[in-house]
């Protein structure tokens, strides 16, 4: 599986690294942290960008589709399960790289646990949810093929990338939910429970994706 992961690694590593290299220097520290250095402004700015990691998934699958990559892999002595596991593993690595980079950036803003823990938890939860969404998209690709299902990745990418704006305007703001109240949620154990549930779901969806790929090529 490590050889397959190496084959798939270029796009999956490139996207999160580019996000960190070009995204972090663009933020204005004073504007994002505001008068309250313990606000969630920086985390709220960085977290939605994790959906751009799905671009790595789309680019790789598009390349595989044009080059008939799956057809080529089928003639090799490689189990379909290994292909699925390698793709899921590389996506996990890509998300982990971005999340880790964000957490390091938060530490430069403040090492105060009152800020660092909830900000890091916020991005970790975003990453866990991103993995579940990506796993669902992979199910569609393995079941229907990229040519028929690839457009839904782009649709999901646009919707998810812009989702924090309508959520804050239409849901959080009318209910008077402030950043400090969100931070309070991420200081408790609930984010750990949610992240664990998402990772378990990611693993189960990987097992289901293996089954779908076998069914498609049966």
ChimeraX attribute file (.defattr): number of C-alpha atoms within 10 A of each C-alpha:
attribute: neighborCount
match mode: 1-to-1
recipient: residues
	/A:1	16
	/A:2	11
	/A:3	9
	/A:4	16
	/A:5	19
	/A:6	11
	/A:7	13
	/A:8	21
	/A:9	20
	/A:10	13
	/A:11	19
	/A:12	26
	/A:13	19
	/A:14	13
	/A:15	23
	/A:16	27
	/A:17	16
	/A:18	13
	/A:19	17
	/A:20	19
	/A:21	12
	/A:22	10
	/A:23	14
	/A:24	17
	/A:25	9
	/A:26	9
	/A:27	14
	/A:28	11
	/A:29	14
	/A:30	10
	/A:31	10
	/A:32	17
	/A:33	17
	/A:34	14
	/A:35	9
	/A:36	10
	/A:37	16
	/A:38	21
	/A:39	21
	/A:40	23
	/A:41	17
	/A:42	23
	/A:43	22
	/A:44	16
	/A:45	14
	/A:46	20
	/A:47	22
	/A:48	19
	/A:49	20
	/A:50	23
	/A:51	25
	/A:52	19
	/A:53	27
	/A:54	26
	/A:55	18
	/A:56	21
	/A:57	25
	/A:58	24
	/A:59	15
	/A:60	17
	/A:61	21
	/A:62	16
	/A:63	13
	/A:64	16
	/A:65	16
	/A:66	10
	/A:67	11
	/A:68	11
	/A:69	13
	/A:70	16
	/A:71	12
	/A:72	10
	/A:73	13
	/A:74	13
	/A:75	8
	/A:76	8
	/A:77	7
	/A:78	12
	/A:79	13
	/A:80	18
	/A:81	16
	/A:82	15
	/A:83	20
	/A:84	21
	/A:85	19
	/A:86	21
	/A:87	23
	/A:88	23
	/A:89	18
	/A:90	23
	/A:91	26
	/A:92	19
	/A:93	16
	/A:94	25
	/A:95	26
	/A:96	16
	/A:97	17
	/A:98	26
	/A:99	26
	/A:100	14
	/A:101	17
	/A:102	22
	/A:103	19
	/A:104	14
	/A:105	18
	/A:106	19
	/A:107	16
	/A:108	9
	/A:109	15
	/A:110	13
	/A:111	12
	/A:112	12
	/A:113	12
	/A:114	14
	/A:115	19
	/A:116	23
	/A:117	18
	/A:118	23
	/A:119	27
	/A:120	23
	/A:121	22
	/A:122	24
	/A:123	23
	/A:124	23
	/A:125	21
	/A:126	19
	/A:127	26
	/A:128	24
	/A:129	20
	/A:130	24
	/A:131	24
	/A:132	21
	/A:133	20
	/A:134	25
	/A:135	23
	/A:136	17
	/A:137	22
	/A:138	28
	/A:139	21
	/A:140	20
	/A:141	21
	/A:142	21
	/A:143	20
	/A:144	15
	/A:145	17
	/A:146	22
	/A:147	12
	/A:148	11
	/A:149	17
	/A:150	21
	/A:151	12
	/A:152	15
	/A:153	22
	/A:154	14
	/A:155	10
	/A:156	15
	/A:157	20
	/A:158	13
	/A:159	12
	/A:160	17
	/A:161	15
	/A:162	13
	/A:163	12
	/A:164	16
	/A:165	11
	/A:166	11
	/A:167	11
	/A:168	14
	/A:169	11
	/A:170	11
	/A:171	12
	/A:172	15
	/A:173	12
	/A:174	9
	/A:175	10
	/A:176	9
	/A:177	12
	/A:178	14
	/A:179	15
	/A:180	12
	/A:181	11
	/A:182	16
	/A:183	20
	/A:184	12
	/A:185	15
	/A:186	19
	/A:187	20
	/A:188	13
	/A:189	9
	/A:190	11
	/A:191	17
	/A:192	15
	/A:193	11
	/A:194	14
	/A:195	18
	/A:196	14
	/A:197	15
	/A:198	20
	/A:199	17
	/A:200	14
	/A:201	17
	/A:202	23
	/A:203	18
	/A:204	13
	/A:205	19
	/A:206	23
	/A:207	14
	/A:208	16
	/A:209	26
	/A:210	20
	/A:211	17
	/A:212	19
	/A:213	22
	/A:214	15
	/A:215	11
	/A:216	11
	/A:217	12
	/A:218	6
